[in-house]
Amino acid sequence: MNIRDAALKAQKLGRGIARKSDGPRPAVFICTNLTTGIFVIPKSDPNKAYAGWMPNLEDLIATDWYVMGDQIKELSNF
């Protein structure tokens, strides 16, 4: 799905979003209405979160976004 649809669904479920192209242990993005913007939990260090992620054009037009914990979507990724 696109980033907008993934973010809206994740907001309703209280979850983060990720990209299928990021592999089986993706970075997780937490969308907020805070001035710090989107938090990212990198796959290289899942114990840290960084504020202010700024998507590039590829991220914005990608259609491989999914909501974390949506097992049907996650299992169909690979």
N, CA, C and O atoms as a GROMACS GRO file, in nm:
protein
  312
    1MET      N    1   0.084  -0.118   0.000
    1MET     CA    2   0.000   0.000   0.000
    1MET      C    3   0.088   0.124   0.000
    1MET      O    4   0.209   0.114   0.022
    2ASN      N    5   0.031   0.239  -0.024
    2ASN     CA    6   0.111   0.361  -0.025
    2ASN      C    7   0.132   0.411   0.118
    2ASN      O    8   0.067   0.363   0.211
    3ILE      N    9   0.221   0.504   0.134
    3ILE     CA   10   0.259   0.551   0.268
    3ILE      C   11   0.140   0.615   0.342
    3ILE      O   12   0.128   0.601   0.463
    4ARG      N   13   0.055   0.685   0.269
    4ARG     CA   14  -0.060   0.750   0.331
    4ARG      C   15  -0.155   0.646   0.391
    4ARG      O   16  -0.195   0.657   0.507
    5ASP      N   17  -0.191   0.546   0.312
    5ASP     CA   18  -0.283   0.443   0.360
    5ASP      C   19  -0.222   0.365   0.476
    5ASP      O   20  -0.291   0.332   0.572
    6ALA      N   21  -0.093   0.335   0.467
    6ALA     CA   22  -0.025   0.263   0.575
    6ALA      C   23  -0.024   0.346   0.703
    6ALA      O   24  -0.049   0.293   0.811
    7ALA      N   25   0.005   0.475   0.691
    7ALA     CA   26   0.010   0.562   0.809
    7ALA      C   27  -0.128   0.574   0.874
    7ALA      O   28  -0.139   0.572   0.997
    8LEU      N   29  -0.233   0.587   0.794
    8LEU     CA   30  -0.368   0.598   0.849
    8LEU      C   31  -0.410   0.470   0.921
    8LEU      O   32  -0.468   0.475   1.030
    9LYS      N   33  -0.380   0.355   0.860
    9LYS     CA   34  -0.414   0.227   0.923
    9LYS      C   35  -0.333   0.208   1.052
    9LYS      O   36  -0.386   0.162   1.153
   10ALA      N   37  -0.205   0.242   1.046
   10ALA     CA   38  -0.119   0.228   1.164
   10ALA      C   39  -0.166   0.318   1.278
   10ALA      O   40  -0.161   0.279   1.394
   11GLN      N   41  -0.212   0.437   1.245
   11GLN     CA   42  -0.262   0.530   1.346
   11GLN      C   43  -0.382   0.469   1.418
   11GLN      O   44  -0.392   0.477   1.540
   12LYS      N   45  -0.473   0.408   1.344
   12LYS     CA   46  -0.591   0.346   1.404
   12LYS      C   47  -0.554   0.229   1.494
   12LYS      O   48  -0.618   0.205   1.596
   13LEU      N   49  -0.449   0.155   1.454
   13LEU     CA   50  -0.409   0.035   1.529
   13LEU      C   51  -0.302   0.062   1.635
   13LEU      O   52  -0.273  -0.025   1.717
   14GLY      N   53  -0.245   0.182   1.634
   14GLY     CA   54  -0.139   0.214   1.729
   14GLY      C   55  -0.009   0.141   1.699
   14GLY      O   56   0.059   0.096   1.790
   15ARG      N   57   0.025   0.130   1.571
   15ARG     CA   58   0.144   0.056   1.530
   15ARG      C   59   0.232   0.140   1.438
   15ARG      O   60   0.196   0.252   1.400
   16GLY      N   61   0.347   0.085   1.403
   16GLY     CA   62   0.437   0.150   1.310
   16GLY      C   63   0.420   0.094   1.170
   16GLY      O   64   0.344  -0.001   1.148
   17ILE      N   65   0.491   0.155   1.076
   17ILE     CA   66   0.487   0.108   0.938
   17ILE      C   67   0.629   0.073   0.893
   17ILE      O   68   0.727   0.116   0.952
   18ALA      N   69   0.636  -0.006   0.788
   18ALA     CA   70   0.766  -0.047   0.733
   18ALA      C   71   0.748  -0.073   0.584
   18ALA      O   72   0.637  -0.075   0.532
   19ARG      N   73   0.862  -0.093   0.516
   19ARG     CA   74   0.859  -0.123   0.373
   19ARG      C   75   0.901  -0.267   0.348
   19ARG      O   76   0.996  -0.316   0.408
   20LYS      N   77   0.829  -0.334   0.260
   20LYS     CA   78   0.863  -0.471   0.222
   20LYS      C   79   1.004  -0.481   0.165
   20LYS      O   80   1.075  -0.579   0.188
   21SER      N   81   1.044  -0.378   0.091
   21SER     CA   82   1.176  -0.379   0.029
   21SER      C   83   1.290  -0.371   0.130
   21SER      O   84   1.407  -0.386   0.095
   22ASP      N   85   1.255  -0.347   0.256
   22ASP     CA   86   1.356  -0.337   0.362
   22ASP      C   87   1.391  -0.473   0.422
   22ASP      O   88   1.475  -0.481   0.512
   23GLY      N   89   1.328  -0.579   0.374
   23GLY     CA   90   1.362  -0.713   0.419
   23GLY      C   91   1.287  -0.759   0.541
   23GLY      O   92   1.194  -0.692   0.587
   24PRO      N   93   1.327  -0.876   0.596
   24PRO     CA   94   1.253  -0.936   0.708
   24PRO      C   95   1.270  -0.864   0.841
   24PRO      O   96   1.187  -0.884   0.931
   25ARG      N   97   1.371  -0.783   0.859
   25ARG     CA   98   1.389  -0.705   0.982
   25ARG      C   99   1.400  -0.557   0.943
   25ARG      O  100   1.509  -0.500   0.946
   26PRO      N  101   1.288  -0.497   0.906
   26PRO     CA  102   1.291  -0.361   0.852
   26PRO      C  103   1.305  -0.254   0.959
   26PRO      O  104   1.282  -0.278   1.078
   27ALA      N  105   1.342  -0.137   0.914
   27ALA     CA  106   1.332  -0.018   1.000
   27ALA      C  107   1.182   0.006   1.020
   27ALA      O  108   1.102  -0.018   0.930
   28VAL      N  109   1.146   0.054   1.138
   28VAL     CA  110   1.005   0.080   1.170
   28VAL      C  111   0.987   0.230   1.184
   28VAL      O  112   1.067   0.298   1.248
   29PHE      N  113   0.881   0.281   1.124
   29PHE     CA  114   0.852   0.424   1.126
   29PHE      C  115   0.724   0.447   1.206
   29PHE      O  116   0.621   0.386   1.181
   30ILE      N  117   0.734   0.538   1.303
   30ILE     CA  118   0.620   0.572   1.388
   30ILE      C  119   0.575   0.713   1.350
   30ILE      O  120   0.647   0.810   1.373
   31CYS      N  121   0.458   0.723   1.292
   31CYS     CA  122   0.406   0.852   1.248
   31CYS      C  123   0.339   0.923   1.365
   31CYS      O  124   0.261   0.863   1.439
   32THR      N  125   0.369   1.051   1.381
   32THR     CA  126   0.312   1.129   1.491
   32THR      C  127   0.266   1.265   1.440
   32THR      O  128   0.297   1.304   1.327
   33ASN      N  129   0.194   1.336   1.524
   33ASN     CA  130   0.157   1.474   1.497
   33ASN      C  131   0.246   1.569   1.575
   33ASN      O  132   0.216   1.688   1.585
   34LEU      N  133   0.354   1.520   1.630
   34LEU     CA  134   0.447   1.602   1.706
   34LEU      C  135   0.532   1.686   1.610
   34LEU      O  136   0.544   1.654   1.492
   35THR      N  137   0.589   1.792   1.661
   35THR     CA  138   0.674   1.876   1.577
   35THR      C  139   0.802   1.802   1.534
   35THR      O  140   0.867   1.841   1.438
   36THR      N  141   0.836   1.697   1.606
   36THR     CA  142   0.954   1.617   1.569
   36THR      C  143   0.926   1.526   1.451
   36THR      O  144   1.019   1.468   1.394
   37GLY      N  145   0.801   1.512   1.413
   37GLY     CA  146   0.766   1.435   1.294
   37GLY      C  147   0.764   1.285   1.315
   37GLY      O  148   0.712   1.235   1.414
   38ILE      N  149   0.821   1.215   1.220
   38ILE     CA  150   0.819   1.069   1.219
   38ILE      C  151   0.942   1.014   1.291
   38ILE      O  152   1.055   1.057   1.266
   39PHE      N  153   0.919   0.919   1.381
   39PHE     CA  154   1.028   0.852   1.451
   39PHE      C  155   1.065   0.728   1.371
   39PHE      O  156   0.978   0.662   1.314
   40VAL      N  157   1.193   0.697   1.367
   40VAL     CA  158   1.238   0.575   1.301
   40VAL      C  159   1.316   0.492   1.402
   40VAL      O  160   1.401   0.542   1.475
   41ILE      N  161   1.284   0.363   1.402
   41ILE     CA  162   1.360   0.266   1.481
   41ILE      C  163   1.441   0.186   1.378
   41ILE      O  164   1.385   0.104   1.306
   42PRO      N  165   1.571   0.211   1.373
   42PRO     CA  166   1.652   0.147   1.267
   42PRO      C  167   1.667  -0.003   1.288
   42PRO      O  168   1.670  -0.051   1.402
   43LYS      N  169   1.677  -0.076   1.178
   43LYS     CA  170   1.695  -0.220   1.190
   43LYS      C  171   1.830  -0.256   1.248
   43LYS      O  172   1.847  -0.365   1.304
   44SER      N  173   1.928  -0.167   1.236
   44SER     CA  174   2.061  -0.194   1.289
   44SER      C  175   2.068  -0.180   1.441
   44SER      O  176   2.157  -0.237   1.504
   45ASP      N  177   1.975  -0.105   1.500
   45ASP     CA  178   1.975  -0.086   1.645
   45ASP      C  179   1.832  -0.066   1.694
   45ASP      O  180   1.789   0.047   1.716
   46PRO      N  181   1.756  -0.176   1.709
   46PRO     CA  182   1.615  -0.165   1.745
   46PRO      C  183   1.589  -0.113   1.887
   46PRO      O  184   1.473  -0.097   1.926
   47ASN      N  185   1.693  -0.087   1.963
   47ASN     CA  186   1.676  -0.032   2.097
   47ASN      C  187   1.678   0.120   2.100
   47ASN      O  188   1.666   0.180   2.207
   48LYS      N  189   1.692   0.182   1.984
   48LYS     CA  190   1.696   0.328   1.976
   48LYS      C  191   1.590   0.378   1.879
   48LYS      O  192   1.549   0.307   1.788
   49ALA      N  193   1.546   0.500   1.901
   49ALA     CA  194   1.452   0.566   1.809
   49ALA      C  195   1.504   0.705   1.780
   49ALA      O  196   1.554   0.774   1.869
   50TYR      N  197   1.491   0.746   1.658
   50TYR     CA  198   1.538   0.877   1.616
   50TYR      C  199   1.422   0.957   1.558
   50TYR      O  200   1.341   0.905   1.481
   51ALA      N  201   1.414   1.083   1.596
   51ALA     CA  202   1.306   1.170   1.551
   51ALA      C  203   1.346   1.244   1.424
   51ALA      O  204   1.464   1.263   1.396
   52GLY      N  205   1.246   1.285   1.350
   52GLY     CA  206   1.269   1.373   1.237
   52GLY      C  207   1.304   1.306   1.106
   52GLY      O  208   1.370   1.367   1.022
   53TRP      N  209   1.261   1.181   1.086
   53TRP     CA  210   1.287   1.114   0.958
   53TRP      C  211   1.226   1.195   0.846
   53TRP      O  212   1.112   1.241   0.856
   54MET      N  213   1.302   1.212   0.740
   54MET     CA  214   1.255   1.286   0.624
   54MET      C  215   1.257   1.193   0.503
   54MET      O  216   1.364   1.158   0.454
   55PRO      N  217   1.140   1.152   0.456
   55PRO     CA  218   1.135   1.060   0.342
   55PRO      C  219   1.185   1.123   0.214
   55PRO      O  220   1.171   1.244   0.193
   56ASN      N  221   1.244   1.040   0.129
   56ASN     CA  222   1.283   1.088  -0.003
   56ASN      C  223   1.170   1.055  -0.101
   56ASN      O  224   1.070   0.995  -0.063
   57LEU      N  225   1.186   1.094  -0.225
   57LEU     CA  226   1.081   1.073  -0.324
   57LEU      C  227   1.046   0.925  -0.339
   57LEU      O  228   0.929   0.890  -0.351
   58GLU      N  229   1.147   0.839  -0.339
   58GLU     CA  230   1.122   0.695  -0.352
   58GLU      C  231   1.032   0.644  -0.239
   58GLU      O  232   0.941   0.564  -0.263
   59ASP      N  233   1.057   0.691  -0.116
   59ASP     CA  234   0.972   0.652  -0.003
   59ASP      C  235   0.828   0.700  -0.023
   59ASP      O  236   0.734   0.626   0.006
   60LEU      N  237   0.811   0.820  -0.072
   60LEU     CA  238   0.678   0.878  -0.088
   60LEU      C  239   0.595   0.814  -0.197
   60LEU      O  240   0.473   0.806  -0.185
   61ILE      N  241   0.659   0.766  -0.304
   61ILE     CA  242   0.583   0.707  -0.414
   61ILE      C  243   0.579   0.554  -0.410
   61ILE      O  244   0.513   0.492  -0.493
   62ALA      N  245   0.649   0.494  -0.314
   62ALA     CA  246   0.653   0.348  -0.302
   62ALA      C  247   0.514   0.293  -0.267
   62ALA      O  248   0.435   0.358  -0.200
   63THR      N  249   0.488   0.172  -0.313
   63THR     CA  250   0.361   0.106  -0.282
   63THR      C  251   0.383  -0.023  -0.202
   63THR      O  252   0.296  -0.110  -0.197
   64ASP      N  253   0.501  -0.034  -0.139
   64ASP     CA  254   0.531  -0.155  -0.062
   64ASP      C  255   0.528  -0.133   0.089
   64ASP      O  256   0.587  -0.210   0.164
   65TRP      N  257   0.459  -0.029   0.134
   65TRP     CA  258   0.445  -0.002   0.277
   65TRP      C  259   0.343  -0.098   0.338
   65TRP      O  260   0.247  -0.137   0.273
   66TYR      N  261   0.366  -0.134   0.463
   66TYR     CA  262   0.268  -0.215   0.536
   66TYR      C  263   0.272  -0.178   0.683
   66TYR      O  264   0.366  -0.113   0.730
   67VAL      N  265   0.169  -0.219   0.756
   67VAL     CA  266   0.159  -0.191   0.898
   67VAL      C  267   0.225  -0.306   0.974
   67VAL      O  268   0.194  -0.423   0.949
   68MET      N  269   0.313  -0.273   1.066
   68MET     CA  270   0.380  -0.376   1.146
   68MET      C  271   0.274  -0.451   1.228
   68MET      O  272   0.181  -0.392   1.282
   69GLY      N  273   0.291  -0.582   1.236
   69GLY     CA  274   0.198  -0.664   1.312
   69GLY      C  275   0.081  -0.712   1.230
   69GLY      O  276   0.001  -0.792   1.279
   70ASP      N  277   0.069  -0.667   1.107
   70ASP     CA  278  -0.034  -0.715   1.016
   70ASP      C  279   0.022  -0.842   0.953
   70ASP      O  280   0.081  -0.837   0.845
   71GLN      N  281   0.003  -0.956   1.020
   71GLN     CA  282   0.074  -1.078   0.983
   71GLN      C  283   0.044  -1.126   0.843
   71GLN      O  284   0.131  -1.183   0.778
   72ILE      N  285  -0.076  -1.104   0.795
   72ILE     CA  286  -0.108  -1.148   0.659
   72ILE      C  287  -0.020  -1.072   0.560
   72ILE      O  288   0.034  -1.132   0.467
   73LYS      N  289  -0.005  -0.942   0.580
   73LYS     CA  290   0.080  -0.861   0.492
   73LYS      C  291   0.226  -0.900   0.508
   73LYS      O  292   0.299  -0.912   0.410
   74GLU      N  293   0.269  -0.919   0.634
   74GLU     CA  294   0.409  -0.950   0.659
   74GLU      C  295   0.449  -1.084   0.599
   74GLU      O  296   0.558  -1.097   0.543
   75LEU      N  297   0.363  -1.184   0.609
   75LEU     CA  298   0.396  -1.315   0.555
   75LEU      C  299   0.398  -1.315   0.404
   75LEU      O  300   0.468  -1.396   0.343
   76SER      N  301   0.324  -1.225   0.342
   76SER     CA  302   0.323  -1.221   0.196
   76SER      C  303   0.436  -1.137   0.139
   76SER      O  304   0.448  -1.123   0.017
   77ASN      N  305   0.519  -1.081   0.226
   77ASN     CA  306   0.628  -0.996   0.180
   77ASN      C  307   0.739  -1.073   0.113
   77ASN      O  308   0.809  -1.017   0.028
   78PHE      N  309   0.758  -1.198   0.146
   78PHE     CA  310   0.878  -1.269   0.103
   78PHE      C  311   0.845  -1.396   0.031
   78PHE      O  312   0.936  -1.468  -0.012
   0.00000   0.00000   0.00000
